[in-house]
Amino acid sequence: MRTVVSLSGWNIDYLKEETRRTAGWTTTALGFTIPIWVVADSVLLGLLVLCWAASGKWGERFRRVTTNPVALAALLLFGWLLLGTLWGGGALEERALSVKKYANLLLIPLLISLPIDLQNRNRALLALAASLVVTLVLSLVLSAGLLPGIVKVPITCDTSNPCLFKKHTTHNLLMAFGALLFGVLAWKSSQRWVRLGLGVASCLAMSNVLLMVQGRTGYVVLAGLAMVVLHMSFGWRGLVAAVIALSVTFSAAYQVSTSFRDRIDLVATGVLIWNPQVATYDGVTERLEFFYHTVEIIQDHPLMGVGTGGFREAYAAQVQQAGLPVPTHPHNQYLLVMVQVGTIGFCLLLWLFIQQWRLASLHSDTTYGLLARGLVVTIAIGSLFQPTLNDHTEKLFYCWLSGLMYSGIEPRPDMKT
């Protein structure tokens, strides 16, 4: 006879099942809030961790994490960054803050350890799509000058740069992925009008990235996603077609859009006038300045870096004689990882991306594989220009969607490395 364990009249197994169900709905809610609402993100993350801690089945969770290369790669990267606080410079507060920023990497194994089924995944992706549709519609309304004056937008955004909930670089990165997501959902839908509406949304999202909002990172991400789509659809011939199509599209955008043309011209001008010994405050030359001096620090500490949280102190010492300003980060995730925890950390970051790319092929639905690889491309390209694992929205978007897409994936024996 089965013994029913109760606590104050409540069945413990029932409570655990309810917490697991709540965790699923919390994961869905995060899909909606990540693009638009930072405060809600923090509340939902706290609730998700509580549900995870209370829902039991630790043996199954341990097996899911230890047999999933993506979960293990995320744990290895975070573990090395945590160890990085034991060496190098940087105040204790800087080290603690850096570890806190990277702690979202733990969301990947946390979600992988939960039994996220197909229904939960579809629901969460629809929530993300709904949030991005809201963002897109409001951006189009702001661009047309129809948004009421009582609605507050970020100080850097207006009708010429119509982003609302996030800064323009973050907006364009998310909207570029949104174009892919809308296209995938349109392809999967069996309803004609839904497919048409999502197809239009995908085209509008691409236009929003290229012709309206001024985030140059989004231009490159969009190009990378187009190449992935065409390559997965048509093989190497698709890559050739992608190069031709992108050349035509970007040339047309350069001729048609003043915003696009000005942003591209600014890059070319910045590269020509840049001097590593002169302080600059333009977005392009400023990044080149940060890259240059960060690489110099890496050359002095190639293997282990200056320690997690030691970037500001090391950079200040590097540019002291030149009297240059000290940034909080070098605007490049790869350089930031290398300068903090050396080439070992850099290799662990690449290993995480590689494992995600490999396991994407195991999705029974090829469209999910496309989204999983599109996520890798989005963050891998975004990391060239932004600290994507440090900025709140980018890192949460990446870690949430990584955990969502790779939960329930059972790798083949030859992939368990």
N, C-alpha and C positions, 0 to 999 in steps of 0.2 A: 504494500500500500504506500502510495506517495505521500510524503509528509509536506504539508503546506506551511511554510514559514511566514509568520505574520508579525507585524510591528504596529501596535495600537490599532488593530483591526484592519490594517492595510496589507495587502499581499506584496511582499518585497519584489517578486518577479514582475508583478503588474507595474509597480513604480519604476522599475528599471526599463521596462518596455516603453512606458510613457516618456521617460527622459530621452530614450533613443529617438522616439518620434519627434519630440521637441527639438532635439539636435538637428533632425532633418529639416524641420521648418525654419529653424534659426539659420541654417546654411542657405536656404532659399532666400530668406529675408536679406542676408548679406549681399546676395546677388543684386538686389535692388538698391541697397544703400551705398555700396562702394563708390559708384560714380557721382553721388550727389550729397551725402550726409555723413560727415566725419564723426559727429557725436554718436549717432546711431550705430556706426561701425564698432565703436568701443564698447557700447552696451551689449551689442549682439555677440561680440567676441567673448566677453565675460560670461554671458549666458551659455554660449557654446562650450566653453571650458568646464563650467559647472555641470552641464548635462553629460559631457564626456566622462567626467570624474565619477558621476553617480550611476552610470548605466551598466557597469559590470562587464562580464565576458572578457576578462583580461587575457586569458589564454589565447582566444581567437584574435584579439587585437595584436598581441605580441607576434603571432604567426603572420598576420597580414603585413606588419611593418617589416619584419626580418626577411620576408620572402619578396618584398617589393623593392627593386633597385632604386626607384625614384625616392621612396621614403628614406632608404639608407643613405643615399647621396645627400639628401637635405640634412639629415642628422650629422653626417660627417662634416659638411660645410659649417653648420652652426657650431659643432663641437670644436672645430679648429679655430673659429673666430672667438669662441669662449676662451680657449687656451691662450689665444693671442693677447689676452689682458694680463698675462703673467710676465710679459717681457716688454721692452721698449719704454718709451716715455708716455706722457699724457697723464693728466690729473685723474684721480679716482672717479670724479664725476664724469669726465669725458669717457672713460672706459665703461662705466655703468650705462651711460646714455647710448653708446655704440652697441653694446650687447642688447639693450632694450630694442633698438631699431631693428636688429637682425633677428629678434625673437619670433617674428612672424613666420620665419622659416619652419618653425615647429608646427605651424598650422598644416603643413603638407602631410607629415606623418600622422598628425591627429585625425585629419579627415580620411586618410587612407585606412586608418585603423577602424573607422566606423563602417557599417554595412550600407554604403550609399548605393541604392539600386537604380535601375534605369528610370523609374518614375521620379525619384528625387532629383536625379541629374537633369532630366528634361525640365522639371519645374524650376530648378535653380537657373538654368540657362534662359528660360522664358522670363524670369524675373530680371536677369541682367539685360536682356533685350528690351524689356519694357522700360527700364531705367534709362537706357541709351536712347530709346525713341523719345522719351520726355526731354532729355537733354538736347537731342537733335531738333525737335520741334521748337523749343524755346530759343535755341541758337538761331534758327531761321527767322523766328519772329523778331528777335533782337536785331538781326542783320537788316531786316526790313524797316527798322525804326518803329515797330508797333508795340514794343513792350512798355507797359505803363511806367511812369517815372517813379512810382512808389516801390517798384521792385529793385532791390539792390543787387548789383553785380560786382565782381572783383574790380579793383581800381584800374587794372591794366586792360579791362575789357570794355568795348563799346560797339557801336554799329560797324566799325571797321575791323574789329577783332572780337566777334560775337561768342565769347565763352561765358558761362554763368556760374557753374558750381565749382569749377577747378581753374587753375591757371591754364593758359593756352597750350603749353607743351603737354600737359596731362590730358587736356580735352582732346587734342588731336591724336594722341596715342590710343586712347580709349575708343575714339570714333573710327579710327582706322580698323581696329579690331572689330568694332561694331558693324562695319561694312561687310566683313567676312561673316560674322554671326548672322546678320540679316539674310545674306545670300544662302547660307547653309540651311537656315530655318525655312526659307522659301522653297528650297529644293526638297526638303523633307515633307512639306505640307501637301496634303491631298486636295485641299480646297482652293479652287481657282482664284477667288478674290483675296484670300490670305496670301497666296503665292505672289499675286500681282502687287499687293500692298507692301510686302516685305522686299520685293524686288525694287520697287520705287524707293523704299527706305535705304536700301543698300546704295543705290545710285546717288541719292541725296547726301548720304554720309560721306561718300567719296568726294562729292562736290564741296561739302562743308570743310573737309580737310584741305583740299587743294586750293579752293577759291575764296574761302571766307576767313577761317581762323588761321592765325599766323604762326602756328607751331611747326617749325621745320622738321622736327623729329618725326612728326606724323607723315610728312612726305616720303621719307625713307622707309618707314614702317609699311606704308601702303604699297610701295613698290615691292618690298620684300614679300608681303602677303600675296600680291598678284603673281609673283614668280612661283611661290609654293603651290598656289591653286592650279596654275597652268602646268606645272611640272607633274603634280600628282594626277592630273587629268589626262595629259598627253605625252608624258615622258620628256625626253630631251628636246623633242620638237616643240613642246610647250614652252621650254625655256627660251628658245629662239623667238617664238611668237611673243613671249612676255617682253623680251628686250625691245622688239620692234614696237609693240603696243605701248610700252612705257615711254619710249622715245617720242612717239607721236603725241601721247597724252600730255607729257610734261612740256613739250614744245608748244602745244596749243595753250596750255595753262599759262605759260610764260608770256604768250602774246595777248591772251584775253584778260588775265587777272593782274591788276596793278599790285595787289598785296603779294601775290606769288612772285612776281617779277622783282619787287623791291626786296623781298627776303632773300632771293637767290643772289641778286646783285650785292647785297650787304655781305654775304659770305665771301664772294670773290674779292671785294674791296678790302675786307678785313684781313684776308690771307696775305694780300699784297703789302699792306701797311704795317703788319704786325712786327713788333720789336720786343724780344723777351725781356729786355732790361728796362722797359718803360711801362708804367702802370696804365692799363686801359680799362674802360668801363662799357665797352660795346660787347654785346653778347658773344660775337664770334672771336674777336681778339682776346677777350677775357678768358674764354675757354682755352684758346691756344696757350695763353700765359700759364694757366693752371696746369695744362697737360705737360708743358715743357719742364716746369720746376718739379712736378710730381715724378716725372721720369728720372730726373736727376737724383731724387731721394731714393727711388727704387734701385738705381745703379749702385748706390752705397749700401743698400740692405736688400740684396736680391732674393735670398732664400727665405728668411723669416719675417722681413718687414720691420716696421717700427712699433708694432704692437697695435692691437685693437684699441681705438681711441687715441692713438698717438699721432694722427695725421696733422692736426693743427700745430702742435708743438714742433714737429719735424719741419713743417712747411715754414713756420715763422723763423726758425733758425736758418733755413735755406735761403730765404729772401731778405734777411736782416740787413745786409750791407746795401742792397739795392733799394731798400725802403718801400717794398711793394706790399699791398694789402694781403691779408691772410684769409682765405676762404674757409668755409666749414667743410667743403669737400671739393674734389677736382672736376665735378660734373662728368664723371665717367666711372661707372661701377667697376669695370675691370681694373682700372688704375687704382681705385680706392681700395679694392680687396688686395691688390698686389702691394701697395705701399703699407698696408696694415699688417698683413700676414704672409707676404712674400709670394713666390711662384707656387708654393704648395697650395695656398689658398686659391690662387688663380686657377690652378689645375682642378681643384675640387669644384669650383664654380662651373667650369667647362664640363666636368664630368656629370654634374647635375643636368645640364642642358642635353648632353649626349644621351643619358639614360632616358630622359623624357622623349627625345626624338626616336629612339629605338622602340620603346614600349608603345608609342602611338600606333604602330602598325598592328598591335594586338587587339585593337578595338574591332568588334564584329561589324560595327557600322562604320564605313569608310568616312562618313561625314564627321564623326567624332574624332577619328584619326586626323582629319584635316584641321579641326579646331584645336586639337592638342598640339600639333606641329605649328599651327598659326600662333598659338600662345608663345611657344619657344622663340619663334622668329620675332614676334612683337617685343619681347623683353630683351632678347639678345641684341637686337638693333637699338632699342631704347637705351640699353646700358652703355652704348657708345657715347651718348650725349647727356645722360642723366644718371644719378645714383639710384637706379630703380629699386634696389633692395633697401634703401633708406627712406625715400619719399613715401609718405603714408599711403596714398591711393595706389600708386604703381605696385608697391610691394604687397599690399593686401590683395589687390586684383590678381597678381601673379600667384601668390601662395594659395589663395582661396580656389582659384580655377585649376591650379595644378593638383591640389588635393581632390577636388571634385572629379577631374577627368581621369585620374589614375587610381581612384578607389575602386576596388572590385576587379582590377586587372590581375590576372594570374599569369606571370611570365613563364615562358618555356624554360626547361632546365638549362639550356645553353645561355639564357639571358640573366640568370641569377648570379651576376657578378658585380 
